[in-house]
Amino acid sequence: AEVTLASRVSATDGAGQTRDYADEEELALAAEKEYQALLARGMELNSDAMHQLHEDTVLLLAWESTSPPLPEALKLHQKRIEK
């Protein structure tokens, strides 16, 4: 729930200001609306380029932690990342 801030959004406006709702149904609808807005903003980051960046980051961390380091492999992968 903390990834989507649902626990905070359900009772506040997301900035710490408490909302004043008449009933639980209105509160649930407001929380769902805010969740959908957060989800839509996050979907803008869901692209092939972001997936590739994530993959490159994970692999780069693995290459840097290789013991003993393989300088040839690091140079090869660094050239690929810099393109």
PyMOL Python script that loads the backbone (N, CA, C, O; Angstrom):
from pymol import cmd

cmd.read_pdbstr("""\
ATOM      1  N   ALA A   1       0.817  -1.191   0.000  1.00  0.00           N
ATOM      2  CA  ALA A   1       0.000   0.000   0.000  1.00  0.00           C
ATOM      3  C   ALA A   1       0.864   1.259   0.000  1.00  0.00           C
ATOM      4  O   ALA A   1       0.440   2.287  -0.528  1.00  0.00           O
ATOM      5  N   GLU A   2       2.063   1.204   0.578  1.00  0.00           N
ATOM      6  CA  GLU A   2       2.891   2.394   0.645  1.00  0.00           C
ATOM      7  C   GLU A   2       3.451   2.778  -0.721  1.00  0.00           C
ATOM      8  O   GLU A   2       3.778   3.945  -0.938  1.00  0.00           O
ATOM      9  N   VAL A   3       3.567   1.842  -1.632  1.00  0.00           N
ATOM     10  CA  VAL A   3       4.043   2.170  -2.972  1.00  0.00           C
ATOM     11  C   VAL A   3       3.089   3.136  -3.644  1.00  0.00           C
ATOM     12  O   VAL A   3       3.527   4.073  -4.311  1.00  0.00           O
ATOM     13  N   THR A   4       1.814   2.929  -3.483  1.00  0.00           N
ATOM     14  CA  THR A   4       0.806   3.778  -4.120  1.00  0.00           C
ATOM     15  C   THR A   4       0.331   4.909  -3.209  1.00  0.00           C
ATOM     16  O   THR A   4      -0.496   5.732  -3.605  1.00  0.00           O
ATOM     17  N   LEU A   5       0.861   4.941  -1.989  1.00  0.00           N
ATOM     18  CA  LEU A   5       0.439   5.923  -0.990  1.00  0.00           C
ATOM     19  C   LEU A   5      -1.034   5.783  -0.623  1.00  0.00           C
ATOM     20  O   LEU A   5      -1.635   6.736  -0.129  1.00  0.00           O
ATOM     21  N   ALA A   6      -1.622   4.621  -0.853  1.00  0.00           N
ATOM     22  CA  ALA A   6      -3.056   4.423  -0.618  1.00  0.00           C
ATOM     23  C   ALA A   6      -3.444   4.665   0.830  1.00  0.00           C
ATOM     24  O   ALA A   6      -4.524   5.188   1.104  1.00  0.00           O
ATOM     25  N   SER A   7      -2.574   4.289   1.761  1.00  0.00           N
ATOM     26  CA  SER A   7      -2.935   4.490   3.164  1.00  0.00           C
ATOM     27  C   SER A   7      -3.000   5.966   3.517  1.00  0.00           C
ATOM     28  O   SER A   7      -3.835   6.371   4.326  1.00  0.00           O
ATOM     29  N   ARG A   8      -2.128   6.776   2.923  1.00  0.00           N
ATOM     30  CA  ARG A   8      -2.139   8.210   3.198  1.00  0.00           C
ATOM     31  C   ARG A   8      -3.236   8.907   2.406  1.00  0.00           C
ATOM     32  O   ARG A   8      -3.905   9.804   2.919  1.00  0.00           O
ATOM     33  N   VAL A   9      -3.420   8.497   1.163  1.00  0.00           N
ATOM     34  CA  VAL A   9      -4.400   9.138   0.293  1.00  0.00           C
ATOM     35  C   VAL A   9      -5.816   8.886   0.781  1.00  0.00           C
ATOM     36  O   VAL A   9      -6.695   9.727   0.592  1.00  0.00           O
ATOM     37  N   SER A  10      -6.048   7.737   1.405  1.00  0.00           N
ATOM     38  CA  SER A  10      -7.411   7.410   1.816  1.00  0.00           C
ATOM     39  C   SER A  10      -7.955   8.392   2.856  1.00  0.00           C
ATOM     40  O   SER A  10      -9.170   8.561   2.958  1.00  0.00           O
ATOM     41  N   ALA A  11      -7.086   9.036   3.623  1.00  0.00           N
ATOM     42  CA  ALA A  11      -7.563   9.942   4.663  1.00  0.00           C
ATOM     43  C   ALA A  11      -7.076  11.372   4.486  1.00  0.00           C
ATOM     44  O   ALA A  11      -7.514  12.262   5.215  1.00  0.00           O
ATOM     45  N   THR A  12      -6.183  11.610   3.539  1.00  0.00           N
ATOM     46  CA  THR A  12      -5.658  12.960   3.355  1.00  0.00           C
ATOM     47  C   THR A  12      -5.663  13.321   1.887  1.00  0.00           C
ATOM     48  O   THR A  12      -5.997  12.500   1.032  1.00  0.00           O
ATOM     49  N   ASP A  13      -5.290  14.547   1.603  1.00  0.00           N
ATOM     50  CA  ASP A  13      -5.234  14.976   0.211  1.00  0.00           C
ATOM     51  C   ASP A  13      -3.884  14.685  -0.411  1.00  0.00           C
ATOM     52  O   ASP A  13      -3.596  15.170  -1.506  1.00  0.00           O
ATOM     53  N   GLY A  14      -3.047  13.904   0.259  1.00  0.00           N
ATOM     54  CA  GLY A  14      -1.725  13.570  -0.246  1.00  0.00           C
ATOM     55  C   GLY A  14      -0.676  14.558   0.209  1.00  0.00           C
ATOM     56  O   GLY A  14       0.519  14.295   0.074  1.00  0.00           O
ATOM     57  N   ALA A  15      -1.095  15.684   0.744  1.00  0.00           N
ATOM     58  CA  ALA A  15      -0.157  16.692   1.228  1.00  0.00           C
ATOM     59  C   ALA A  15      -0.275  16.850   2.742  1.00  0.00           C
ATOM     60  O   ALA A  15       0.258  17.799   3.318  1.00  0.00           O
ATOM     61  N   GLY A  16      -0.964  15.933   3.367  1.00  0.00           N
ATOM     62  CA  GLY A  16      -1.083  15.956   4.813  1.00  0.00           C
ATOM     63  C   GLY A  16      -2.325  16.647   5.348  1.00  0.00           C
ATOM     64  O   GLY A  16      -2.550  16.648   6.558  1.00  0.00           O
ATOM     65  N   GLN A  17      -3.131  17.228   4.486  1.00  0.00           N
ATOM     66  CA  GLN A  17      -4.346  17.895   4.927  1.00  0.00           C
ATOM     67  C   GLN A  17      -5.476  16.869   5.026  1.00  0.00           C
ATOM     68  O   GLN A  17      -5.776  16.172   4.056  1.00  0.00           O
ATOM     69  N   THR A  18      -6.090  16.783   6.185  1.00  0.00           N
ATOM     70  CA  THR A  18      -7.165  15.809   6.393  1.00  0.00           C
ATOM     71  C   THR A  18      -8.392  16.201   5.581  1.00  0.00           C
ATOM     72  O   THR A  18      -8.807  17.360   5.559  1.00  0.00           O
ATOM     73  N   ARG A  19      -8.956  15.204   4.918  1.00  0.00           N
ATOM     74  CA  ARG A  19     -10.175  15.434   4.134  1.00  0.00           C
ATOM     75  C   ARG A  19     -11.393  15.286   5.033  1.00  0.00           C
ATOM     76  O   ARG A  19     -11.372  14.545   6.016  1.00  0.00           O
ATOM     77  N   ASP A  20     -12.431  15.989   4.688  1.00  0.00           N
ATOM     78  CA  ASP A  20     -13.681  15.919   5.453  1.00  0.00           C
ATOM     79  C   ASP A  20     -14.747  15.285   4.564  1.00  0.00           C
ATOM     80  O   ASP A  20     -15.370  15.966   3.749  1.00  0.00           O
ATOM     81  N   TYR A  21     -14.955  13.972   4.725  1.00  0.00           N
ATOM     82  CA  TYR A  21     -15.934  13.262   3.909  1.00  0.00           C
ATOM     83  C   TYR A  21     -17.116  12.844   4.768  1.00  0.00           C
ATOM     84  O   TYR A  21     -16.982  12.528   5.950  1.00  0.00           O
ATOM     85  N   ALA A  22     -18.265  12.857   4.136  1.00  0.00           N
ATOM     86  CA  ALA A  22     -19.498  12.543   4.849  1.00  0.00           C
ATOM     87  C   ALA A  22     -19.576  11.069   5.245  1.00  0.00           C
ATOM     88  O   ALA A  22     -20.056  10.745   6.332  1.00  0.00           O
ATOM     89  N   ASP A  23     -19.105  10.169   4.367  1.00  0.00           N
ATOM     90  CA  ASP A  23     -19.243   8.749   4.685  1.00  0.00           C
ATOM     91  C   ASP A  23     -18.094   7.940   4.084  1.00  0.00           C
ATOM     92  O   ASP A  23     -17.260   8.453   3.338  1.00  0.00           O
ATOM     93  N   GLU A  24     -18.087   6.674   4.435  1.00  0.00           N
ATOM     94  CA  GLU A  24     -17.034   5.767   3.986  1.00  0.00           C
ATOM     95  C   GLU A  24     -17.038   5.577   2.471  1.00  0.00           C
ATOM     96  O   GLU A  24     -15.975   5.437   1.865  1.00  0.00           O
ATOM     97  N   GLU A  25     -18.211   5.570   1.859  1.00  0.00           N
ATOM     98  CA  GLU A  25     -18.299   5.370   0.411  1.00  0.00           C
ATOM     99  C   GLU A  25     -17.641   6.532  -0.330  1.00  0.00           C
ATOM    100  O   GLU A  25     -16.907   6.329  -1.297  1.00  0.00           O
ATOM    101  N   GLU A  26     -17.911   7.747   0.134  1.00  0.00           N
ATOM    102  CA  GLU A  26     -17.296   8.930  -0.481  1.00  0.00           C
ATOM    103  C   GLU A  26     -15.779   8.889  -0.305  1.00  0.00           C
ATOM    104  O   GLU A  26     -15.034   9.245  -1.218  1.00  0.00           O
ATOM    105  N   LEU A  27     -15.330   8.458   0.859  1.00  0.00           N
ATOM    106  CA  LEU A  27     -13.901   8.316   1.135  1.00  0.00           C
ATOM    107  C   LEU A  27     -13.265   7.281   0.212  1.00  0.00           C
ATOM    108  O   LEU A  27     -12.182   7.509  -0.328  1.00  0.00           O
ATOM    109  N   ALA A  28     -13.932   6.149   0.030  1.00  0.00           N
ATOM    110  CA  ALA A  28     -13.424   5.095  -0.843  1.00  0.00           C
ATOM    111  C   ALA A  28     -13.354   5.559  -2.294  1.00  0.00           C
ATOM    112  O   ALA A  28     -12.392   5.254  -2.999  1.00  0.00           O
ATOM    113  N   LEU A  29     -14.367   6.292  -2.740  1.00  0.00           N
ATOM    114  CA  LEU A  29     -14.358   6.808  -4.115  1.00  0.00           C
ATOM    115  C   LEU A  29     -13.228   7.811  -4.329  1.00  0.00           C
ATOM    116  O   LEU A  29     -12.576   7.804  -5.373  1.00  0.00           O
ATOM    117  N   ALA A  30     -13.001   8.661  -3.350  1.00  0.00           N
ATOM    118  CA  ALA A  30     -11.916   9.647  -3.445  1.00  0.00           C
ATOM    119  C   ALA A  30     -10.562   8.950  -3.468  1.00  0.00           C
ATOM    120  O   ALA A  30      -9.677   9.330  -4.235  1.00  0.00           O
ATOM    121  N   ALA A  31     -10.401   7.933  -2.630  1.00  0.00           N
ATOM    122  CA  ALA A  31      -9.142   7.184  -2.603  1.00  0.00           C
ATOM    123  C   ALA A  31      -8.915   6.474  -3.934  1.00  0.00           C
ATOM    124  O   ALA A  31      -7.791   6.460  -4.438  1.00  0.00           O
ATOM    125  N   GLU A  32      -9.951   5.890  -4.508  1.00  0.00           N
ATOM    126  CA  GLU A  32      -9.831   5.204  -5.796  1.00  0.00           C
ATOM    127  C   GLU A  32      -9.470   6.194  -6.901  1.00  0.00           C
ATOM    128  O   GLU A  32      -8.646   5.894  -7.765  1.00  0.00           O
ATOM    129  N   LYS A  33     -10.083   7.360  -6.871  1.00  0.00           N
ATOM    130  CA  LYS A  33      -9.792   8.392  -7.871  1.00  0.00           C
ATOM    131  C   LYS A  33      -8.325   8.827  -7.778  1.00  0.00           C
ATOM    132  O   LYS A  33      -7.647   8.962  -8.797  1.00  0.00           O
ATOM    133  N   GLU A  34      -7.848   9.040  -6.567  1.00  0.00           N
ATOM    134  CA  GLU A  34      -6.452   9.438  -6.366  1.00  0.00           C
ATOM    135  C   GLU A  34      -5.504   8.319  -6.795  1.00  0.00           C
ATOM    136  O   GLU A  34      -4.472   8.585  -7.412  1.00  0.00           O
ATOM    137  N   TYR A  35      -5.844   7.077  -6.475  1.00  0.00           N
ATOM    138  CA  TYR A  35      -5.026   5.935  -6.891  1.00  0.00           C
ATOM    139  C   TYR A  35      -4.932   5.866  -8.411  1.00  0.00           C
ATOM    140  O   TYR A  35      -3.850   5.651  -8.956  1.00  0.00           O
ATOM    141  N   GLN A  36      -6.049   6.044  -9.092  1.00  0.00           N
ATOM    142  CA  GLN A  36      -6.046   5.995 -10.558  1.00  0.00           C
ATOM    143  C   GLN A  36      -5.183   7.115 -11.140  1.00  0.00           C
ATOM    144  O   GLN A  36      -4.501   6.920 -12.146  1.00  0.00           O
ATOM    145  N   ALA A  37      -5.215   8.289 -10.503  1.00  0.00           N
ATOM    146  CA  ALA A  37      -4.384   9.405 -10.962  1.00  0.00           C
ATOM    147  C   ALA A  37      -2.898   9.071 -10.783  1.00  0.00           C
ATOM    148  O   ALA A  37      -2.092   9.336 -11.674  1.00  0.00           O
ATOM    149  N   LEU A  38      -2.541   8.495  -9.644  1.00  0.00           N
ATOM    150  CA  LEU A  38      -1.150   8.087  -9.410  1.00  0.00           C
ATOM    151  C   LEU A  38      -0.729   7.004 -10.398  1.00  0.00           C
ATOM    152  O   LEU A  38       0.389   7.032 -10.915  1.00  0.00           O
ATOM    153  N   LEU A  39      -1.613   6.060 -10.659  1.00  0.00           N
ATOM    154  CA  LEU A  39      -1.329   4.983 -11.598  1.00  0.00           C
ATOM    155  C   LEU A  39      -1.096   5.543 -13.002  1.00  0.00           C
ATOM    156  O   LEU A  39      -0.167   5.125 -13.693  1.00  0.00           O
ATOM    157  N   ALA A  40      -1.934   6.478 -13.418  1.00  0.00           N
ATOM    158  CA  ALA A  40      -1.785   7.082 -14.747  1.00  0.00           C
ATOM    159  C   ALA A  40      -0.459   7.824 -14.874  1.00  0.00           C
ATOM    160  O   ALA A  40       0.201   7.756 -15.910  1.00  0.00           O
ATOM    161  N   ARG A  41      -0.071   8.536 -13.811  1.00  0.00           N
ATOM    162  CA  ARG A  41       1.221   9.236 -13.854  1.00  0.00           C
ATOM    163  C   ARG A  41       2.374   8.255 -13.945  1.00  0.00           C
ATOM    164  O   ARG A  41       3.362   8.527 -14.627  1.00  0.00           O
ATOM    165  N   GLY A  42       2.268   7.122 -13.274  1.00  0.00           N
ATOM    166  CA  GLY A  42       3.323   6.118 -13.313  1.00  0.00           C
ATOM    167  C   GLY A  42       3.421   5.419 -14.650  1.00  0.00           C
ATOM    168  O   GLY A  42       4.509   5.012 -15.057  1.00  0.00           O
ATOM    169  N   MET A  43       2.299   5.271 -15.343  1.00  0.00           N
ATOM    170  CA  MET A  43       2.302   4.580 -16.632  1.00  0.00           C
ATOM    171  C   MET A  43       3.120   5.326 -17.680  1.00  0.00           C
ATOM    172  O   MET A  43       3.594   4.720 -18.641  1.00  0.00           O
ATOM    173  N   GLU A  44       3.292   6.640 -17.502  1.00  0.00           N
ATOM    174  CA  GLU A  44       4.117   7.411 -18.425  1.00  0.00           C
ATOM    175  C   GLU A  44       5.564   6.931 -18.409  1.00  0.00           C
ATOM    176  O   GLU A  44       6.291   7.104 -19.388  1.00  0.00           O
ATOM    177  N   LEU A  45       5.978   6.331 -17.302  1.00  0.00           N
ATOM    178  CA  LEU A  45       7.348   5.847 -17.170  1.00  0.00           C
ATOM    179  C   LEU A  45       7.505   4.407 -17.653  1.00  0.00           C
ATOM    180  O   LEU A  45       8.622   3.897 -17.731  1.00  0.00           O
ATOM    181  N   ASN A  46       6.411   3.763 -17.971  1.00  0.00           N
ATOM    182  CA  ASN A  46       6.443   2.366 -18.401  1.00  0.00           C
ATOM    183  C   ASN A  46       6.692   2.320 -19.907  1.00  0.00           C
ATOM    184  O   ASN A  46       5.756   2.312 -20.707  1.00  0.00           O
ATOM    185  N   SER A  47       7.973   2.290 -20.275  1.00  0.00           N
ATOM    186  CA  SER A  47       8.324   2.283 -21.689  1.00  0.00           C
ATOM    187  C   SER A  47       9.473   1.310 -21.919  1.00  0.00           C
ATOM    188  O   SER A  47      10.126   0.867 -20.975  1.00  0.00           O
ATOM    189  N   ASP A  48       9.710   0.985 -23.188  1.00  0.00           N
ATOM    190  CA  ASP A  48      10.826   0.108 -23.515  1.00  0.00           C
ATOM    191  C   ASP A  48      12.149   0.716 -23.068  1.00  0.00           C
ATOM    192  O   ASP A  48      13.039   0.004 -22.603  1.00  0.00           O
ATOM    193  N   ALA A  49      12.278   2.031 -23.208  1.00  0.00           N
ATOM    194  CA  ALA A  49      13.517   2.704 -22.815  1.00  0.00           C
ATOM    195  C   ALA A  49      13.752   2.568 -21.309  1.00  0.00           C
ATOM    196  O   ALA A  49      14.883   2.336 -20.882  1.00  0.00           O
ATOM    197  N   MET A  50      12.703   2.709 -20.505  1.00  0.00           N
ATOM    198  CA  MET A  50      12.861   2.570 -19.056  1.00  0.00           C
ATOM    199  C   MET A  50      13.184   1.131 -18.667  1.00  0.00           C
ATOM    200  O   MET A  50      13.972   0.896 -17.751  1.00  0.00           O
ATOM    201  N   HIS A  51      12.577   0.168 -19.361  1.00  0.00           N
ATOM    202  CA  HIS A  51      12.886  -1.235 -19.087  1.00  0.00           C
ATOM    203  C   HIS A  51      14.347  -1.534 -19.445  1.00  0.00           C
ATOM    204  O   HIS A  51      15.028  -2.263 -18.723  1.00  0.00           O
ATOM    205  N   GLN A  52      14.820  -0.974 -20.550  1.00  0.00           N
ATOM    206  CA  GLN A  52      16.209  -1.179 -20.950  1.00  0.00           C
ATOM    207  C   GLN A  52      17.156  -0.530 -19.949  1.00  0.00           C
ATOM    208  O   GLN A  52      18.186  -1.109 -19.603  1.00  0.00           O
ATOM    209  N   LEU A  53      16.816   0.661 -19.484  1.00  0.00           N
ATOM    210  CA  LEU A  53      17.641   1.343 -18.489  1.00  0.00           C
ATOM    211  C   LEU A  53      17.713   0.527 -17.205  1.00  0.00           C
ATOM    212  O   LEU A  53      18.778   0.406 -16.600  1.00  0.00           O
ATOM    213  N   HIS A  54      16.593  -0.024 -16.795  1.00  0.00           N
ATOM    214  CA  HIS A  54      16.564  -0.866 -15.598  1.00  0.00           C
ATOM    215  C   HIS A  54      17.458  -2.084 -15.781  1.00  0.00           C
ATOM    216  O   HIS A  54      18.255  -2.415 -14.903  1.00  0.00           O
ATOM    217  N   GLU A  55      17.326  -2.745 -16.917  1.00  0.00           N
ATOM    218  CA  GLU A  55      18.144  -3.925 -17.195  1.00  0.00           C
ATOM    219  C   GLU A  55      19.627  -3.571 -17.202  1.00  0.00           C
ATOM    220  O   GLU A  55      20.441  -4.286 -16.618  1.00  0.00           O
ATOM    221  N   ASP A  56      19.977  -2.472 -17.859  1.00  0.00           N
ATOM    222  CA  ASP A  56      21.381  -2.044 -17.925  1.00  0.00           C
ATOM    223  C   ASP A  56      21.924  -1.729 -16.538  1.00  0.00           C
ATOM    224  O   ASP A  56      23.069  -2.058 -16.228  1.00  0.00           O
ATOM    225  N   THR A  57      21.112  -1.097 -15.707  1.00  0.00           N
ATOM    226  CA  THR A  57      21.545  -0.744 -14.353  1.00  0.00           C
ATOM    227  C   THR A  57      21.831  -1.993 -13.529  1.00  0.00           C
ATOM    228  O   THR A  57      22.857  -2.079 -12.854  1.00  0.00           O
ATOM    229  N   VAL A  58      20.930  -2.947 -13.589  1.00  0.00           N
ATOM    230  CA  VAL A  58      21.112  -4.187 -12.825  1.00  0.00           C
ATOM    231  C   VAL A  58      22.359  -4.931 -13.314  1.00  0.00           C
ATOM    232  O   VAL A  58      23.157  -5.412 -12.510  1.00  0.00           O
ATOM    233  N   LEU A  59      22.516  -5.020 -14.630  1.00  0.00           N
ATOM    234  CA  LEU A  59      23.678  -5.719 -15.166  1.00  0.00           C
ATOM    235  C   LEU A  59      24.976  -4.989 -14.843  1.00  0.00           C
ATOM    236  O   LEU A  59      25.988  -5.626 -14.549  1.00  0.00           O
ATOM    237  N   LEU A  60      24.956  -3.658 -14.895  1.00  0.00           N
ATOM    238  CA  LEU A  60      26.145  -2.883 -14.584  1.00  0.00           C
ATOM    239  C   LEU A  60      26.565  -3.102 -13.135  1.00  0.00           C
ATOM    240  O   LEU A  60      27.755  -3.223 -12.842  1.00  0.00           O
ATOM    241  N   LEU A  61      25.607  -3.153 -12.245  1.00  0.00           N
ATOM    242  CA  LEU A  61      25.933  -3.428 -10.844  1.00  0.00           C
ATOM    243  C   LEU A  61      26.560  -4.808 -10.690  1.00  0.00           C
ATOM    244  O   LEU A  61      27.490  -4.986  -9.903  1.00  0.00           O
ATOM    245  N   ALA A  62      26.061  -5.770 -11.428  1.00  0.00           N
ATOM    246  CA  ALA A  62      26.624  -7.118 -11.365  1.00  0.00           C
ATOM    247  C   ALA A  62      28.053  -7.122 -11.906  1.00  0.00           C
ATOM    248  O   ALA A  62      28.931  -7.780 -11.347  1.00  0.00           O
ATOM    249  N   TRP A  63      28.286  -6.383 -13.004  1.00  0.00           N
ATOM    250  CA  TRP A  63      29.637  -6.347 -13.575  1.00  0.00           C
ATOM    251  C   TRP A  63      30.622  -5.679 -12.625  1.00  0.00           C
ATOM    252  O   TRP A  63      31.761  -6.126 -12.491  1.00  0.00           O
ATOM    253  N   GLU A  64      30.186  -4.613 -11.968  1.00  0.00           N
ATOM    254  CA  GLU A  64      31.071  -3.884 -11.059  1.00  0.00           C
ATOM    255  C   GLU A  64      31.414  -4.699  -9.826  1.00  0.00           C
ATOM    256  O   GLU A  64      32.472  -4.500  -9.229  1.00  0.00           O
ATOM    257  N   SER A  65      30.544  -5.607  -9.439  1.00  0.00           N
ATOM    258  CA  SER A  65      30.803  -6.401  -8.234  1.00  0.00           C
ATOM    259  C   SER A  65      31.475  -7.734  -8.547  1.00  0.00           C
ATOM    260  O   SER A  65      31.653  -8.560  -7.652  1.00  0.00           O
ATOM    261  N   THR A  66      31.851  -7.952  -9.813  1.00  0.00           N
ATOM    262  CA  THR A  66      32.537  -9.189 -10.180  1.00  0.00           C
ATOM    263  C   THR A  66      33.868  -9.263  -9.450  1.00  0.00           C
ATOM    264  O   THR A  66      34.624  -8.292  -9.418  1.00  0.00           O
ATOM    265  N   SER A  67      34.142 -10.389  -8.880  1.00  0.00           N
ATOM    266  CA  SER A  67      35.404 -10.567  -8.168  1.00  0.00           C
ATOM    267  C   SER A  67      36.088 -11.823  -8.674  1.00  0.00           C
ATOM    268  O   SER A  67      35.503 -12.902  -8.577  1.00  0.00           O
ATOM    269  N   PRO A  68      37.262 -11.740  -9.194  1.00  0.00           N
ATOM    270  CA  PRO A  68      38.033 -10.520  -9.446  1.00  0.00           C
ATOM    271  C   PRO A  68      37.450  -9.762 -10.644  1.00  0.00           C
ATOM    272  O   PRO A  68      36.807 -10.364 -11.504  1.00  0.00           O
ATOM    273  N   PRO A  69      37.672  -8.449 -10.700  1.00  0.00           N
ATOM    274  CA  PRO A  69      37.137  -7.662 -11.808  1.00  0.00           C
ATOM    275  C   PRO A  69      37.694  -8.124 -13.153  1.00  0.00           C
ATOM    276  O   PRO A  69      38.847  -8.544 -13.248  1.00  0.00           O
ATOM    277  N   LEU A  70      36.879  -8.042 -14.166  1.00  0.00           N
ATOM    278  CA  LEU A  70      37.297  -8.393 -15.520  1.00  0.00           C
ATOM    279  C   LEU A  70      37.336  -7.106 -16.338  1.00  0.00           C
ATOM    280  O   LEU A  70      36.314  -6.704 -16.894  1.00  0.00           O
ATOM    281  N   PRO A  71      38.499  -6.451 -16.423  1.00  0.00           N
ATOM    282  CA  PRO A  71      38.588  -5.151 -17.094  1.00  0.00           C
ATOM    283  C   PRO A  71      38.087  -5.164 -18.537  1.00  0.00           C
ATOM    284  O   PRO A  71      37.460  -4.202 -18.982  1.00  0.00           O
ATOM    285  N   GLU A  72      38.357  -6.239 -19.266  1.00  0.00           N
ATOM    286  CA  GLU A  72      37.921  -6.318 -20.663  1.00  0.00           C
ATOM    287  C   GLU A  72      36.396  -6.302 -20.764  1.00  0.00           C
ATOM    288  O   GLU A  72      35.822  -5.608 -21.604  1.00  0.00           O
ATOM    289  N   ALA A  73      35.765  -7.064 -19.908  1.00  0.00           N
ATOM    290  CA  ALA A  73      34.302  -7.125 -19.914  1.00  0.00           C
ATOM    291  C   ALA A  73      33.704  -5.780 -19.505  1.00  0.00           C
ATOM    292  O   ALA A  73      32.729  -5.323 -20.101  1.00  0.00           O
ATOM    293  N   LEU A  74      34.286  -5.151 -18.494  1.00  0.00           N
ATOM    294  CA  LEU A  74      33.784  -3.851 -18.057  1.00  0.00           C
ATOM    295  C   LEU A  74      33.900  -2.812 -19.162  1.00  0.00           C
ATOM    296  O   LEU A  74      32.972  -2.033 -19.376  1.00  0.00           O
ATOM    297  N   LYS A  75      35.024  -2.790 -19.864  1.00  0.00           N
ATOM    298  CA  LYS A  75      35.208  -1.830 -20.957  1.00  0.00           C
ATOM    299  C   LYS A  75      34.183  -2.067 -22.053  1.00  0.00           C
ATOM    300  O   LYS A  75      33.591  -1.117 -22.566  1.00  0.00           O
ATOM    301  N   LEU A  76      33.971  -3.319 -22.412  1.00  0.00           N
ATOM    302  CA  LEU A  76      33.005  -3.667 -23.453  1.00  0.00           C
ATOM    303  C   LEU A  76      31.600  -3.192 -23.075  1.00  0.00           C
ATOM    304  O   LEU A  76      30.914  -2.559 -23.877  1.00  0.00           O
ATOM    305  N   HIS A  77      31.183  -3.505 -21.848  1.00  0.00           N
ATOM    306  CA  HIS A  77      29.840  -3.129 -21.415  1.00  0.00           C
ATOM    307  C   HIS A  77      29.716  -1.620 -21.210  1.00  0.00           C
ATOM    308  O   HIS A  77      28.650  -1.051 -21.443  1.00  0.00           O
ATOM    309  N   GLN A  78      30.790  -0.973 -20.779  1.00  0.00           N
ATOM    310  CA  GLN A  78      30.751   0.471 -20.594  1.00  0.00           C
ATOM    311  C   GLN A  78      30.553   1.181 -21.944  1.00  0.00           C
ATOM    312  O   GLN A  78      29.813   2.161 -22.032  1.00  0.00           O
ATOM    313  N   LYS A  79      31.211   0.685 -22.978  1.00  0.00           N
ATOM    314  CA  LYS A  79      31.027   1.264 -24.312  1.00  0.00           C
ATOM    315  C   LYS A  79      29.572   1.129 -24.741  1.00  0.00           C
ATOM    316  O   LYS A  79      29.000   2.064 -25.302  1.00  0.00           O
ATOM    317  N   ARG A  80      28.973  -0.024 -24.483  1.00  0.00           N
ATOM    318  CA  ARG A  80      27.578  -0.255 -24.853  1.00  0.00           C
ATOM    319  C   ARG A  80      26.646   0.692 -24.118  1.00  0.00           C
ATOM    320  O   ARG A  80      25.711   1.232 -24.710  1.00  0.00           O
ATOM    321  N   ILE A  81      26.897   0.899 -22.818  1.00  0.00           N
ATOM    322  CA  ILE A  81      26.059   1.770 -22.000  1.00  0.00           C
ATOM    323  C   ILE A  81      26.203   3.226 -22.449  1.00  0.00           C
ATOM    324  O   ILE A  81      25.219   3.965 -22.453  1.00  0.00           O
ATOM    325  N   GLU A  82      27.396   3.643 -22.823  1.00  0.00           N
ATOM    326  CA  GLU A  82      27.646   5.050 -23.191  1.00  0.00           C
ATOM    327  C   GLU A  82      27.035   5.425 -24.526  1.00  0.00           C
ATOM    328  O   GLU A  82      26.909   6.615 -24.815  1.00  0.00           O
ATOM    329  N   LYS A  83      26.648   4.465 -25.352  1.00  0.00           N
ATOM    330  CA  LYS A  83      26.077   4.780 -26.660  1.00  0.00           C
ATOM    331  C   LYS A  83      24.793   5.518 -26.562  1.00  0.00           C
ATOM    332  O   LYS A  83      24.193   5.853 -27.584  1.00  0.00           O
TER     333      LYS A  83
END
""", "prot")
cmd.dss("prot")
cmd.show_as("cartoon", "prot")
cmd.util.cbc("prot")
cmd.orient("prot")
